[in-house]
Amino acid sequence: MKLYIEEFGHINKERVDLITLSNNRGTTLSVMNYGCIITSLIMADKHGCLDDIVLGYDCLEKYLVKHPFFGAVVGRYANRIEQGEFFIKNPQYDLEYNEETTGQHIHGGIRGFDKYIWAYDIENKERSIMIHFHRVSVDGESGYPGNLLVSHTIGLDEDNNVFLNFSAITDKTTIINLTNHTYYNLLGHNKGNISGHYLKLFSDFYTPVKDKIITTGEIRSVKDSGLDFTNLTMISKNMEKLPNKEIDTNFILRGDISFDKYLKAAELYEPVSGRVMQVITTQPAVQVYNASKLSNKKWIGKENYIYHSFDGICFETQHFPNSPNYCHFPSTLLEPNMVYVQKTIFSFDIRS
């Protein structure tokens, strides 16, 4: 394993670092401490050719302008909360309405966790390197209660596993739902869309939405719908069954155990490159987003490649959207005597 740290730029005279990890398989993972953003993930295909398989930018400056959360940490609460309102023991908390298209609260507000410089430490082992990012989200930040000490670990090992772990403690009862928002394209970030990828989800049910992409509280079967990925299915085949070909859905994991407390979440396969990605997690759900909205603006990414709708796919392992407003959804409350811990592994391999 190798580690390289370089200056990536400055924000108000504060240095931003780009940390690059590499293993003996030729895989390199680059992350910056602004927003814990994964800027690149380069790995070989079945022919030995190297490609960067995540969407993003070449320079810090583009990340400082509003973008669709390329590679970023999402918090304090990932996904949407209806009208930005929730209650904790009667007090009502009101959050910002920061999603332009829906007027809802999304991904932690106007300045979520993705817009801060994080301190970090490096844990360097023989077969893995872990970057432990950490910061304090102060009481009242973006409207959320409690001083939250949060840690986000991103790591790589010799077996081509990418680790995305979270832990947090609070001094006041709060809500928390943390995830990573990387867009993957196993062909390469600049080689077209993901319609020819094959997807399997370990999920039989999803949470449908109403107007403004807010959950209804219902839990519905994926059977006989364009959201049925219970078997490995070409993504384009199911996209044709969906309005605007859009997938932006919270899938409930059915509980297939991988090992320890990890649940199987997803398998993504791209036949031209042979790359396979397995996703396992301790979270109860995964929000799958096929980048259907990317064409709403001109996003000029790495190597001046212009990203379009369906050029990537996100697997945001998390709790359910709008959970604080539904008592039958898994709770996202964090009490002062509790420790929040969630872990996800993206495991990569080659299929010939």
N, C-alpha and C positions, 0 to 999 in steps of 0.2 A: 504494500500500500504506500502511496505517496501523497504528500500534501503540499500545496502551493498557495500562498496568500499574496495578493497584490492590491494596490490601490485602484478602486474603480471610479472614484470621483469624490466630490464633497457636497454636503448639504449644510448651508449656513456655516461654513468653515469646519464642519465636523466630517471627518474622513469616513467613507464607505468602503468596506473591503469586499473583494471577490475571493471566495475560498474554493479552491478546486481540489477534489479528491480523485484519485485514480487507482485502479487495481491492475493485476497482472493479465487480465483479459482484454486490456485496452479500453475499458470503460472509464469515462471521466464524468464527474458530476460537479457542476459549478453552482454555487449558491452565494448570494450577497447578504450582508447583514442589514440591509434596508428591506424591510418587509419579509425577511427570510425567504427571498424569492429565488426559486430554482431557475437559473437563466439558461442552462444547457445540460443535456444528458446525451453524451456521445457513446455509441456502442456499435459493435460489428454486426453485420447481417450474416446470412448463411454462406455468402461468398467471401466473407472477410472484409467487406467494404464498410467504412465507418460513416455513420450519419448522426446528426443531432436530431433527436426524436421528440423534443418539446418545443412549443411555440414561445417566442419571446423577442427580446431586443438585444442589440449589440452594445448599447451604452446606457449609462445611468439616466441621462437626461430624458430619454423617452419614457422611462418608468415613473418619472416625476410628474408627467402629464397623465390625466385620467386614461386608464386602459382597462381591459376586461379581466383584471386580476391574473394576468399571465404569471403562472408559477408561484403565486403568493400565498402566505399564511392568511387565513380568514378568521376574524374574531372581533369583538368578544362573543358574538353570536352569528354563526354561519347561517346563510339562507334568510328567509323572510319572516318577519313578525308583523301580524296584521295591525295596521294603523300605528305601528310602533308602540303598542300598549301591552303591558303585562302587570300582574299583581303578585306581590309577595306578602302574605299575611296582612291583607287589606290595603296597605299603601299601594297606590298606582304609580307606575313608572312610565314616562313618556319619552320615547326615543325619536331621533330625527327621521324625517321622510326623505330618504336620499336616493331612491331609485327613480330616475326621471320618467321612465315609461309607465310605471305603475303607481307612483306616489306612495310606495311602501318603504318600510325600513328593511335594509338588506346588508348582510355581511359586516355588521358592526358600526355602520354609520358613515358620515362624511369622511371622518378620519379614523378608519379602523386599524387593526393591528398591522395591516400591510403598508401603512404609511409612517412607520416609526423606524428609527435605527435601533437595533437590538445589540446589547452586549453579548459576548459569546466566549466560550471556552472550548478547547479541543481535547478530545479523548482519543489518543492514538494507540491502537493495539496492533498486534502482528497481522491480523486478518481483517481488521475493520478500522475505520476512522469515523468518529461521531462528533458533530458540531453541536454543542449545547448552547442554544440562544436563550436569552432571558431578559425580561423587563418587568417593571411594575406598572400595571394599568391602574391609575389612581381612582379613588372613589368619585363617582360622577362623570368619569370620562365617557363621552358620547351618550350620557344619560344613565349609564349602568351603575348600580350600587356596589360598594365595597372596593377596598384596595386589593387588587388581585396580583399576586406574584406568580407569573406564568413562565414556563420553560417549554421550548420547542426544540426537539432534537431531530436533526437531519443527518443521515449517515449512509455510508456505502461499505460493502464488504467484498471479499474475494469471490463470493458465489453469485455476484450480480444482484444482490438484494439492496434495495433502497429503503431506508427506515425513516418513518415520519411519526414521531412520538410527541405526546403532549403531557404536561403535568401542571397543576395549579393549586394554590391555596388562597383563601380569602379571609378577611376579617369581618365581613358582613354578608349575610345571605344574598346570593346573586344568582344569575343564570349564566350558563356557559355552554358553548357549542363550537369547538374549534376544528378546522380542517385545512387542507392544502388544495389549491385551485390550479394545479398544473394541467395544461392541455397537451395530450399525447397524440403523436402520429407515428406509428411504427415503421412507416415507409421513410420518414424523414420530414422535418418541419416544413420543407420547401418542395415537397414532391406530390402535391395534390391533396385530395380529401380522403376521409376515412370510410367512405361508403363501401369499399372493397374489403375492409377489415371484418373479421368474424368475432362475435361477442357472445359470451355466456354469462348470465347473472344467476347467482344462487339465491333467487328470490321468486316467490309465487304471488306476492302482493305488493301493491304500491299505494301511495296516498294521493288521490286525485285532487285537482285544484279547481277553483272557481275563477271569477273575474279577478284580474290583477295578480294572478298566479299565487293565490293564497289557498292553503289546504282547506278542504271542507270538513275535515274531521273523520271522513269515511276511510275505510280500508277496503280496497277493491282488488279482485283477482286480475292477474295479467292474462289469464287464459283467453284465447281467441282474439287477442288484440295485437296491435303493433308494438306493444311493450313486452311481449312474451319472448324472453331470451333464455328460457329454462334449458333449451338445447343450444349448442353452438350454431349461431345463425349469422349469415351475411347481413351487416347492418343496413345496407340499402334495401334489402328485401322487406324489412320491417318499417323502414322510414317511409316507404311508399304507402303504407297503410295509415299514416299519421297526418294530421293537419299541418301543412307547411313543412312536412318531413321532420318536425321538431321533436327532439327528446330533451326534456329538462324536468326530470322526474325523480322523486324520492322512492327508491326501492327498499322494501323491508327485507332484511336478510333472514333466511329461514332457520339458521342455526347449525348448518353443516360445520362441524369442527375440523379445522386444519391441524392444529396442535395447541396445547396449553389452552388459553382462553380466546384464541384467534378463530374468527369465523371466516369461511370462504365467502368472498364477495363477488369477484369477477375474474373472467379470463378473456383476454384480448389476443387475437392472432391475426397476423398479416402474412398471407402466403407468398408474396413476391420476395419479401426480405427474409421470411422465415421467423421473424421475431415473435416471441410470445411474452405476454405480461400477465402474471397472476397477481391478484390483489386479495390480501387477507387482513382482517381488522378485528379489534375488540369492540368497535362501534356497532350499533344495532341496524344501521342503514347505510346506503350509499346513494348520493345524488349523482345521477348520470346526465351529463350535458353534452350534446353533440355539436356545440358551437354554432347553433343555427342562427344566432344573431350577429355573428362576426361581420357580415356584410353591411351592417347598419352604418359603419364608418370605414374610412380607409386606414387600415392598420398596416403600416410598413414595418415589417419585422426584420429579423436577422438577415444579413446578406441582401437587404433591400427587397426581400420577397413580400408581396402583398398578400395578407391573409384574407380568406373568404369564408363564408359560411361552410361548415362541415369540414374544415381543414384540421380539426383536432377534436379530441374527446376528453372530458374530465370525469374523474371518479373521486367525488368528494365524500369520503367516508365521514359519517356524522350522525347526530341524532335527528329526529324528524323536524321539518320546518314548522314554525309556529307552535312548537311543543308547549311553551308556557301557557297557552290559551286552551289546551285540551288536556283534561285530567287523565284520559285513557291513553295518551301518548307517553312513552318513557320520559321520566322526569329529567329536566336539565338544571335543577336546582343544585347549588353548591353551598353547603353550610360551613361556618367557620371551623367546625371539628372534622371536616372531611378533606380528603385529598383527591382531586380530579386527576385521573390517569386514563389516557386512551392511546392505543398504538395501532399503526398500520404498516404493512410491509408490501412494497411493490417488487415482485421477483421476476427477473428477466432471463429468458433462455432462447435457444434456437431450435426450430423444428424444420427438418429438411424435407 
